Amino acid sequence: MTAWPEGNAVVYCQGMFATTNGKTAHGLVRRCQRYRVLSVVDSRHAGSDAGDVLDGKPNGIPVRATTEDAVWAAEKSGTPATHFVVGLAPDGGRLPPQSREDVRRAIELGLNVDSGLHDFLSEDSQISALAAARGVAIRDIRRPPPRSELHFFSGKIEQVDCLKIAALGTDSAIGKRTTAWLIVDGLREAGIRAELVGTGQTAWMQGARYGLIMDSIVNDFISGEIEHAVWSAWNEQHPDVIVIEGQGSLMNPAYPGGFEILAAGRPDAVILQHAPARIDYDGFPGYRIHPLPRQIQAIEVVSDRAVVAVTINHEGLTPRGVDKACDSISAQVGLPCVDVLLSGSGKITALIRERLRLRSAGAAPPRSESSP
């Protein structure tokens, strides 16, 4: 395994930090093993603490106005920057035109560039030539592996005998990955061996040991890659629990992720992330989010497995509104509900521990806690 951190990172999120299009930067600010995160670049929040902007909890990562500011401040502090990490996650995964010059400037300043966008910077003749001249590397994280290295579904998922939990969502950019990590952390703190299987570029950047980048893989191999990642985590680490990061949602018109995770990952249970104040699917005004009971029904029909809890994204809610939303959701669908980012994952950890106890005792949990 690569020794971490690989380097000191300036996370670029110009104009998008603290929006749904900045979720890669958000993930790196909240947790990161692959890099030592020095700062975030977004002129709108320059001078602020990134953790305070995101979660109201300062974490010592400053927001700078420009890449130059970030690089010069790092140099002055005695911890020079080595990496320019593109923290943007716009719809379609394309590099905004105005950001191209910022990438060029980072290379001119001698930074290696890591990007998780669909626009491969290494294929841009001008950018790649500049990187070669400056002696820095470009990594396009979403570049798929050669097809010769991809796995087709084989059925070996049936060998995995630990508890598998899928952290799915009712929309994209809704906090699935953050919730999945917090659940893994909570389980580990409780003495339960847990692994996260990442399914997107941000989890890779954060340092997830196992995973794939679903939206860059040829469809024929997505199921096989999910299976292989889950099987590898189980085979190599022997965890008690594997938490699989969800992608998109079953009903999102542009990102209907989740079907392959249910079919190939074959989770034993699902935890569903939901944003009660969100009306339309992210980025698509007028496309109303399907009601929570319908989303739960769809997941359970497709997977024949239970949605065992709802976790919420508190965007657009006051602290008091979070409690009211959770009470309303529990009354509506008959499931425990918690905002793990605000309240911690203790309630979810306890639920998973109980399912582990039932498995150990040979008792089958109910197919659906929300069923009558």
Steps between C-alpha positions, in 0.01 A plus 500: 500500500618855426631688802262784585478788476628510143552874519368838606185601315338824396137409428358706215128582526473848351140624514356168617604439860200443730278419201396159367757547221783506752443159657848368415658791686256447786604138534868590508445773759305266725743209481801409292786252532643521151604866534580747773241763412655847539225724369197541276489751214172693465504879493141517627607367841859627513618562854260246650563160652383224263353288777313797640355581156386141447392379840533787744802326654845653434761242400804711425476482119494858365320612187717706265392731218734366231735214431794741528383608845474137608843405366675805645336454842603134506858593409509765771373249761781256422265239355522554124216379281568203271156426354219698340187289550195592296219501755226598256215260432276679246214331319644280227847509652635753248772754576353853490680709233608763750666233715735386223725801554512426872622148421769645272606743771528218756730311263709811444537522877639145501204307637398149402135491389241242606158530337188289536314660210391334177714746303840328504762770547776267387336495155507880470806558283582842646453400863689171461787674318524760776500225766780318319703820474455570871569138600170447681246218473135504398270228633152467350329304774195422288704339224371140490736206532584307182218262412743211537515581873125532556294229668176346377245389760586145610285427803790509747303761696321200654823413683484826694356401835531828690216750539471726194329838533428726202487874571266612222322832448186661369707735280853576384730733699303427814771377740509125446878471511536718810235299681664174392837612640343615827332161538830322434673724755228435757522125451878504536477708818260236634757227435330367187722435200357703215607588146363752253470411133511826307322541170616844385807713446473688829521185711816408308646846567412468866692175518239223491690172478240325287268621229437598142388809313164386371420773253819452299471125443344332196156379606573130439765506774340717769338207681820299486707789635255554788512131580879490479545804726266363768653152475854640520419703812354189663775264384790723603374674814248250645267773627182453699324763288550643152330832423451568128483863388196573285491701177221726378162351584271242346267762356728795418446575129870563430670282764287188552769329704434234757358221286840340439595539865185316605536232232875434519594611852201309637478698825327348799342834588478858374539832679336780300631858496233765444478882490154589637516863379604412145208513255654430158776263394835675528573705189163429338232754596153370439598134545342439838670257737281194541343472846711322761255207545506438124882502497511252787246281322706505180819397680330219687322367191823501297721350771261302721696650789392743769563870522584504872554871567480844345787745540445860407683788337414816694529745208231765530410397855554672834632287790146488635377412153730196492331351806155568356598348167631185665186463710283549193696247293491238776125546535453480121710193419545330837880511495764658723623829360811702588732766361834328559701811408336694784417225748757231431448145383423343838140415413606334174790319667260356760264386225782325312631339819156352558494357149844350560369345823203350317729359229727349763201343671372365170184710516382666179404868528163603355502558125389859548470697820266731307267219400187434708 
